[in-house]
């Protein structure tokens, strides 16, 4: 996941005036402490294929083979509890490792070839839609950006406590928390990546969500006496906090639409909410005085919320949000110049108005009896229409 907001500007103009060459590109800001060590990145971590490494010695896994820190695993209370479990989980830990290994190998190959069809064999849901949208922006990347995108990244091998597997019948999905290792800076990330696998309609396991989170938040994920993660089944209900998990997408969209004064008021102030509120202001400053931008919540087919109980009685939730930006002229003779990223969908022709669609994937912590905290968010431009 990238950790800076890359802004390439669009503009609005009078018809008689010469077109400007500036352009605009929306990207994300996420976990704030990643600002320095991932400053060079131009795309999401989930689009740069990780391969697995052993945490202790930082030994790269040969081929894409999965290795485990067995010393830590054997001593883990979760492993000891698992040995006495009278019933199975959604998957076994060894199966989860195999699915992760498969994802790593295919993701590496897909990124090297910019192959969305190959990527679709291991990614699903909102994540694969966002990944495909990112692939479309290849013509707008410089040589360095393309090289970084194609360079493999490495997951560190998760230990027993990093597997968050619900019991069979309680959920259709499972989660893993991992760190990563980069060939560029050769350092293990301090943050945890929360990744989620779910079955598609044909029963195939695919990675459907990924998000960097503070390790302290990852440690809050609760497990029962058998070592199983505890999924929130009734996501339409409040779990003791300020908002139900299913309401998070509308709350996020409200940050763009009103600055978070309505549905978005359920979020406490954070680095993520701050930069989100700046985006509409920045876009309108680019378009003024001849045009303006308005934002609104859109429906999405990716409505499933992945939520886990935390040790303090709260919830850690991963959710998707669709957003529509409407750019329109403020006078009859004003037209808008599309950005480079917009041109991927509609070409270079200037128009009186554009509809720009974005898909977000975000993580929020919902503590009991307090406002929710928007931990991280990432989004891609997925469609543009001109009129």
MIZA-545435 format. One record per residue (C-alpha): residue number from 1; residue in one letter; x, y, z. Coordinates in Angstrom, 1 decimal. Layout:
BEGIN
  num  residuo       X       Y       Z
  NUM        a       X       Y       Z
...
//
This chain:
BEGIN
  num  residuo       X       Y       Z
    1        x     0.0     0.0     0.0
    2        x     1.4     3.4    -0.9
    3        x     1.7     6.0     1.7
    4        x     1.6     9.3     0.0
    5        x    -1.1    11.1    -1.9
    6        x     0.1    11.6    -5.5
    7        x    -1.7    14.5    -7.1
    8        x    -1.7    15.1   -10.8
    9        x    -4.0    18.0   -11.6
   10        x    -6.9    18.4   -13.9
   11        x    -8.2    21.9   -14.8
   12        x   -11.2    23.7   -16.2
   13        x   -11.2    26.5   -18.7
   14        x   -13.2    28.8   -20.9
   15        x   -13.7    27.5   -24.4
   16        x   -11.7    30.4   -26.0
   17        x    -8.8    29.8   -23.7
   18        x    -5.9    27.5   -24.6
   19        x    -6.0    24.1   -22.9
   20        x    -3.7    23.6   -20.0
   21        x    -1.5    20.5   -19.8
   22        x    -1.9    19.8   -16.1
   23        x    -3.5    16.6   -15.0
   24        x    -4.8    14.9   -12.0
   25        x    -4.5    11.5   -10.3
   26        x    -6.2    10.4    -7.1
   27        x    -4.3     8.0    -4.9
   28        x    -4.3     7.1    -1.2
   29        x    -2.6     8.0     2.0
   30        x    -2.6     5.2     4.5
   31        x    -0.9     4.2     7.7
   32        x     1.0     7.3     8.6
   33        x     4.3     5.8     9.8
   34        x     4.9     4.3     6.3
   35        x     5.6     7.8     4.9
   36        x     9.4     7.5     4.8
   37        x    10.2     3.9     4.1
   38        x     7.7     3.5     1.3
   39        x     8.0     7.0    -0.1
   40        x     9.2     5.7    -3.4
   41        x     6.2     3.5    -4.0
   42        x     3.6     4.5    -6.7
   43        x     1.2     1.7    -6.3
   44        x    -0.5    -0.4    -3.7
   45        x     1.5    -3.0    -1.8
   46        x    -1.1    -5.6    -2.8
   47        x    -0.3    -5.0    -6.4
   48        x     3.4    -5.7    -5.9
   49        x     3.7    -9.4    -5.5
   50        x     5.2   -10.6    -2.2
   51        x     7.1   -13.8    -1.8
   52        x     7.6   -15.4     1.6
   53        x    10.6   -15.1     3.8
   54        x    11.5   -16.4     7.2
   55        x    11.3   -13.6     9.8
   56        x    14.3   -14.6    12.1
   57        x    17.0   -15.0     9.5
   58        x    15.4   -13.0     6.7
   59        x    16.1   -15.9     4.4
   60        x    14.2   -15.7     1.1
   61        x    12.0   -18.6     0.4
   62        x    13.4   -20.6    -2.5
   63        x    11.1   -20.5    -5.5
   64        x     8.0   -19.3    -3.7
   65        x     8.2   -22.2    -1.2
   66        x     6.5   -21.3     2.1
   67        x     8.7   -21.4     5.2
   68        x     7.7   -21.1     8.8
   69        x     9.4   -19.9    12.0
   70        x     8.9   -23.2    13.7
   71        x    10.6   -22.2    16.9
   72        x     8.0   -19.5    17.5
   73        x     5.2   -21.7    16.2
   74        x     5.9   -24.7    18.5
   75        x     5.9   -22.5    21.6
   76        x     2.7   -20.6    20.6
   77        x    -0.3   -21.0    22.9
   78        x    -2.5   -20.9    19.8
   79        x    -0.7   -24.0    18.4
   80        x    -1.0   -25.8    21.7
   81        x    -4.7   -25.1    21.9
   82        x    -5.2   -26.1    18.3
   83        x    -3.8   -29.6    19.0
   84        x    -6.8   -30.2    21.3
   85        x    -9.5   -28.7    19.1
   86        x   -12.5   -31.0    18.8
   87        x   -13.8   -29.4    15.6
   88        x   -12.2   -27.9    12.5
   89        x   -11.7   -24.3    11.3
   90        x   -12.8   -22.8     8.1
   91        x    -9.4   -24.0     6.8
   92        x    -6.4   -25.6     8.6
   93        x    -3.3   -23.5     9.1
   94        x    -1.4   -25.6     6.5
   95        x    -4.2   -25.0     4.0
   96        x    -4.0   -21.2     4.7
   97        x    -0.3   -21.3     4.1
   98        x    -0.8   -23.1     0.8
   99        x    -3.4   -20.5    -0.4
  100        x    -1.0   -17.7     0.6
  101        x     1.9   -19.4    -1.3
  102        x    -0.3   -19.8    -4.4
  103        x    -1.3   -16.2    -4.3
  104        x     2.3   -15.0    -4.0
  105        x     3.4   -17.0    -7.0
  106        x     0.6   -16.0    -9.2
  107        x     0.7   -12.3    -8.1
  108        x     4.4   -12.1    -8.9
  109        x     3.8   -13.5   -12.4
  110        x     0.8   -11.3   -13.1
  111        x     2.6    -8.1   -12.1
  112        x     5.6    -9.0   -14.2
  113        x     3.3    -9.4   -17.3
  114        x     0.6    -6.9   -16.3
  115        x    -1.8    -9.8   -16.8
  116        x    -5.2    -9.1   -15.2
  117        x    -6.5   -12.5   -16.3
  118        x    -3.8   -14.3   -14.3
  119        x    -4.3   -12.1   -11.3
  120        x    -8.0   -12.9   -11.3
  121        x    -7.2   -16.5   -10.6
  122        x    -5.9   -15.6    -7.1
  123        x    -7.6   -12.2    -6.3
  124        x   -11.3   -11.5    -6.0
  125        x   -13.8    -9.0    -4.8
  126        x   -13.0    -5.3    -4.6
  127        x    -9.3    -6.0    -4.5
  128        x    -9.1    -7.5    -8.0
  129        x   -11.2    -4.7    -9.4
  130        x    -8.8    -2.2    -7.9
  131        x    -5.8    -4.1    -9.2
  132        x    -7.2    -4.3   -12.7
  133        x    -7.8    -0.5   -12.6
  134        x    -4.2     0.0   -11.6
  135        x    -3.0    -2.1   -14.5
  136        x    -4.8     0.2   -16.8
  137        x    -2.7     3.1   -15.7
  138        x     0.6     1.5   -16.9
  139        x     0.8     4.0   -19.9
  140        x     0.9     6.9   -17.4
  141        x     3.8     5.5   -15.3
  142        x     7.4     6.4   -16.0
  143        x    10.1     3.7   -16.3
  144        x    10.9     3.8   -12.6
  145        x     7.3     3.4   -11.5
  146        x     6.9     0.4   -13.9
  147        x    10.1    -1.2   -12.6
  148        x     8.9    -0.9    -9.0
  149        x     5.5    -2.3    -9.9
  150        x     7.1    -5.3   -11.5
  151        x     9.7    -5.9    -8.8
  152        x     8.7    -8.8    -6.5
  153        x     8.0    -8.1    -2.8
  154        x     8.3   -10.6     0.0
  155        x     6.0   -11.6     2.8
  156        x     7.6   -12.7     6.0
  157        x     6.5   -16.1     7.2
  158        x     3.5   -15.8     9.6
  159        x     3.7   -17.6    13.0
  160        x     0.8   -19.3    14.6
  161        x    -0.5   -16.2    16.3
  162        x    -0.8   -14.5    12.9
  163        x    -3.5   -16.8    11.6
  164        x    -7.0   -15.6    12.3
  165        x    -9.2   -18.6    11.3
  166        x   -12.8   -18.8    12.4
  167        x   -14.3   -22.2    13.2
  168        x   -16.1   -24.0    10.4
  169        x   -19.6   -22.7     9.9
  170        x   -19.0   -19.4    11.6
  171        x   -17.6   -17.7     8.5
  172        x   -16.7   -18.3     4.9
  173        x   -13.3   -16.5     5.2
  174        x   -10.1   -16.3     7.2
  175        x    -7.4   -13.6     7.8
  176        x    -3.7   -13.6     8.2
  177        x    -1.4   -10.8     9.5
  178        x     2.0   -10.6     7.9
  179        x     5.0    -8.2     7.6
  180        x     6.9    -7.7     4.3
  181        x    10.4    -7.4     3.1
  182        x    11.6    -5.3     0.2
  183        x    14.4    -5.9    -2.2
  184        x    14.8    -2.1    -2.4
  185        x    15.5    -1.2     1.2
  186        x    16.0    -4.7     2.6
  187        x    14.1    -4.1     5.7
  188        x    11.2    -5.8     7.3
  189        x     8.2    -3.6     7.6
  190        x     7.2    -2.4    11.1
  191        x     3.5    -2.6    10.2
  192        x     1.3    -5.6     9.8
  193        x    -0.6    -6.3     6.6
  194        x    -4.0    -7.7     7.3
  195        x    -5.0    -9.9     4.4
  196        x    -8.3   -11.8     3.9
  197        x    -9.1   -14.8     1.8
  198        x   -12.7   -15.8     0.9
  199        x   -14.3   -18.2    -1.6
  200        x   -15.6   -17.0    -4.9
  201        x   -18.9   -18.2    -6.3
  202        x   -17.1   -21.3    -7.7
  203        x   -15.7   -22.1    -4.3
  204        x   -12.1   -21.1    -5.1
  205        x   -10.1   -19.3    -2.4
  206        x    -8.9   -15.9    -3.4
  207        x    -7.4   -12.9    -1.7
  208        x   -10.2   -10.3    -1.4
  209        x    -8.7    -7.7     1.0
  210        x    -5.4    -6.3     2.1
  211        x    -4.6    -3.4     4.4
  212        x    -1.6    -2.1     6.4
  213        x    -2.4    -1.7    10.1
  214        x    -0.6    -0.7    13.2
  215        x     0.8    -3.9    14.9
  216        x    -0.8    -2.8    18.1
  217        x    -4.2    -3.0    16.4
  218        x    -3.4    -6.4    14.9
  219        x    -2.6    -7.7    18.4
  220        x    -6.1    -6.8    19.5
  221        x    -7.7    -9.5    17.4
  222        x    -9.4   -11.9    19.8
  223        x    -9.2   -15.7    19.7
  224        x   -11.3   -18.2    21.6
  225        x   -10.0   -20.9    23.9
  226        x    -9.4   -23.2    20.9
  227        x    -7.4   -20.5    19.1
  228        x   -10.1   -19.6    16.6
  229        x   -10.7   -16.0    15.5
  230        x   -14.1   -14.7    16.4
  231        x   -15.9   -13.2    13.4
  232        x   -18.7   -10.7    13.7
  233        x   -21.6   -12.4    12.1
  234        x   -24.3    -9.7    12.4
  235        x   -22.5    -6.8    10.8
  236        x   -25.7    -4.8    10.4
  237        x   -25.8    -4.3    14.2
  238        x   -23.7    -2.0    16.3
  239        x   -21.3    -4.0    18.4
  240        x   -21.2    -1.6    21.3
  241        x   -19.5     1.1    19.4
  242        x   -20.7     4.2    17.5
  243        x   -21.5     2.5    14.2
  244        x   -22.4    -0.9    12.8
  245        x   -19.8    -2.4    10.5
  246        x   -22.2    -2.3     7.5
  247        x   -22.6     1.5     8.0
  248        x   -18.9     2.2     7.6
  249        x   -19.0     2.6     3.8
  250        x   -21.6     5.3     3.9
  251        x   -19.8     7.0     6.8
  252        x   -16.6     7.1     4.7
  253        x   -18.4     8.6     1.7
  254        x   -19.8    11.3     3.9
  255        x   -16.3    12.5     4.6
  256        x   -16.0    13.4     1.0
  257        x   -19.6    14.7     0.6
  258        x   -19.9    16.9     3.7
  259        x   -16.5    16.7     5.4
  260        x   -17.9    14.1     7.8
  261        x   -20.6    16.3     9.4
  262        x   -23.4    13.7     9.0
  263        x   -22.9     9.9     8.7
  264        x   -19.1    10.4     8.8
  265        x   -19.3    12.0    12.3
  266        x   -18.9     8.4    13.7
  267        x   -15.2     8.6    13.0
  268        x   -12.7    10.2    15.4
  269        x   -10.1    12.5    13.9
  270        x    -7.2    10.6    12.4
  271        x    -4.5    11.1     9.8
  272        x    -6.7     9.3     7.3
  273        x    -9.8    11.4     7.9
  274        x    -7.7    14.5     7.6
  275        x    -6.4    13.8     4.1
  276        x    -9.8    12.6     2.9
  277        x   -11.4    15.9     3.8
  278        x    -8.7    17.7     1.9
  279        x    -9.4    15.9    -1.4
  280        x   -12.7    17.7    -2.3
  281        x   -11.1    21.0    -1.4
  282        x    -8.1    20.4    -3.5
  283        x   -10.1    19.2    -6.5
  284        x   -12.3    22.3    -6.3
  285        x    -9.3    24.6    -6.1
  286        x    -8.0    23.0    -9.3
  287        x   -11.3    23.5   -11.1
  288        x   -12.2    27.0    -9.9
  289        x   -13.4    29.4   -11.0
  290        x   -15.0    27.8   -14.0
  291        x   -16.0    24.4   -12.6
  292        x   -16.5    22.4    -9.5
  293        x   -16.5    18.8    -8.1
  294        x   -19.1    17.1    -6.0
  295        x   -18.8    13.7    -4.3
  296        x   -21.4    11.2    -3.3
  297        x   -21.8     7.6    -2.1
  298        x   -22.4     5.0    -4.8
  299        x   -23.7     1.4    -4.6
  300        x   -21.2    -1.4    -5.0
  301        x   -21.5    -5.1    -5.5
  302        x   -18.6    -5.5    -3.0
  303        x   -20.8    -5.0     0.1
  304        x   -19.4    -7.8     2.3
  305        x   -17.8    -6.5     5.5
  306        x   -15.0    -8.6     7.1
  307        x   -15.1    -8.0    10.8
  308        x   -13.3    -9.7    13.7
  309        x   -13.9    -9.3    17.4
  310        x   -11.1    -7.6    19.4
  311        x    -9.9    -8.4    22.9
  312        x   -11.4    -5.2    24.3
  313        x   -14.8    -6.0    23.1
  314        x   -14.5    -3.9    19.9
  315        x   -14.3    -4.8    16.2
  316        x   -11.7    -4.6    13.5
  317        x   -13.5    -4.3    10.2
  318        x   -12.4    -4.3     6.5
  319        x   -14.9    -2.7     4.2
  320        x   -15.4    -1.4     0.6
  321        x   -16.8     2.0    -0.5
  322        x   -17.8     3.1    -4.0
  323        x   -17.6     6.9    -4.6
  324        x   -18.7     9.1    -7.5
  325        x   -17.1    12.4    -8.3
  326        x   -19.1    14.7   -10.6
  327        x   -17.1    17.5   -12.3
  328        x   -19.2    20.1   -14.1
  329        x   -18.8    23.6   -15.4
  330        x   -20.2    26.6   -13.6
  331        x   -21.0    28.5   -16.8
  332        x   -22.1    27.4   -20.3
  333        x   -18.8    28.0   -22.0
  334        x   -16.6    26.2   -19.5
  335        x   -15.1    22.8   -20.3
  336        x   -12.9    20.4   -18.3
  337        x    -9.6    18.9   -19.3
  338        x    -9.4    15.3   -18.3
  339        x    -6.4    14.1   -16.3
  340        x    -4.0    11.5   -17.7
  341        x    -5.6     8.8   -15.6
  342        x    -9.1     9.9   -16.8
  343        x    -7.8     9.8   -20.3
  344        x    -7.2     6.1   -19.9
  345        x   -11.0     5.7   -19.9
  346        x   -12.3     8.6   -22.1
  347        x    -9.4     9.9   -24.2
  348        x    -8.0    13.4   -24.3
  349        x   -11.1    15.3   -25.4
  350        x   -12.3    18.1   -23.0
  351        x   -15.9    18.0   -22.0
  352        x   -18.4    20.1   -20.1
  353        x   -18.7    17.4   -17.4
  354        x   -17.2    14.1   -16.2
  355        x   -18.4    11.4   -13.8
  356        x   -15.4     9.8   -12.1
  357        x   -15.9     6.5   -10.1
  358        x   -13.6     5.3    -7.4
  359        x   -13.5     2.1    -5.3
  360        x   -12.1     2.2    -1.8
  361        x   -10.9    -0.6     0.5
  362        x   -10.5     0.5     4.1
  363        x    -9.9    -0.7     7.6
  364        x   -11.5     0.7    10.8
  365        x   -11.3    -0.1    14.4
  366        x   -14.6     0.1    16.3
  367        x   -13.9     0.3    20.0
  368        x   -16.7    -0.2    22.5
  369        x   -18.5     3.0    23.6
  370        x   -16.3     5.3    21.5
  371        x   -16.1     6.7    18.0
  372        x   -14.7     4.5    15.3
  373        x   -11.1     5.0    14.1
  374        x   -10.5     4.9    10.3
  375        x    -7.1     3.3    10.3
  376        x    -6.2     3.1     6.6
  377        x    -7.9     3.5     3.2
  378        x    -6.8     2.9    -0.4
  379        x    -8.6     3.6    -3.6
  380        x    -8.4     3.4    -7.4
  381        x   -10.2     5.2   -10.2
  382        x   -12.3     2.4   -11.8
  383        x   -14.4     4.2   -14.5
  384        x   -14.8     7.7   -16.1
  385        x   -17.7     8.9   -18.2
  386        x   -17.8    12.2   -20.1
  387        x   -20.8    14.2   -21.2
//
